[in-house]
Amino acid sequence: MRLGGLQKCSLDDFPGKVAAVIYCQGCNLRCPYCNDQEYVVPQCFGPPLPEAEVIEAINRRKDRLEAVVVSGGEPTAQTDLPRFLRELRSLGLAVKLDTNGTHPEILHSILRDELVDFIAMDLKAPLQGYAQVVGRPVNAEDIRRSVWLLRNSGVDHEFRTTAVPGMHTVRELKMIVEMINGADCYVIQEFVSRSPLQTGLNGRPAFPRRTIEDLRPYMERRVKRFEVRTHDDAVQMPVGKRRRAPQPVAVG
Ligand code: SF4
C-alpha cells in the first residue's frame, strides 16, 4: 500500500471510538473542494511511509486504541487494500474504511470477507452531475453498485456529502438523498475552505447553517438518521468523521 500519513490518535474519525487514522496516497478523483492535496496530488506527496512501520506503530499503541481508520486519498484505488485491511484486523482493533465508492469490485471483496466494521461512503452529487463535482469522469453504475453493496451488507455504514455552495444547490442535496431513500444514515458535512484543490474556492463560505437545518425534515423523512457535521463539531465532539485539525504525523 502507498501510505502517506498516520494520525496516531483521533476522537473524530470512528463513531464512538478512539482510533488511529492511516492516510493512503493517491485518489482517482479531483474534487475541487478537497482539503487533502498531500494525499491526492502526486506532486504534493511526501515520502511514502513503510507499511510495516505503520502497522508496528499501531500495534505498539493498541492498548490505548479501539479502532483504526483507513482514509485517504482513496484507499480502494489500491488493489492490495483487502490484504492490508486483513493485517489491520489481525491487530484486534475495529476497522473503518472511508471511500468515494468508485471501486465496487474492491468494496465487494472487502464486504464478502468481513474485513471492516464500518464504512463511510461519500456521495458527491446527483448521478447526472457527478463528473462536474469530482473533476473526473465517473461511471454512475459504479456508484449505484457501491450504494447497493453497502445497503445490503449488514455492516454499519453512513453516506455523506460535503455541501459546497456554488457546486451544490439545495435541490441537488435533496436529489442525493433520494438516491439512498430508506438508508440507515446520511450526513451533510460543512465545507471548509482550507487549502482546497481549486484555489478559487479559498475563502468561500459554507452554506448558512440555517439552510442545512431547514433541510432536516426533508432528510429525516427519507433516511433513518440524518446528521449535520459542522467545522465546530470537528473540534468539540468525539463522534463521527470530522475535518481533522492536526496534521498526521510520521511513524515513530
Ligand atoms: S474529497 Fe476524497 S474523493 Fe475527492 S479528491 Fe479528495 S480524497 Fe479524492
Residues whose N, C-alpha, C, O or C-beta is under 5 A from the ligand:
A	BS01	SF4	C27 L29 R30 C31 C34 V40 G72 G73 E74 N100
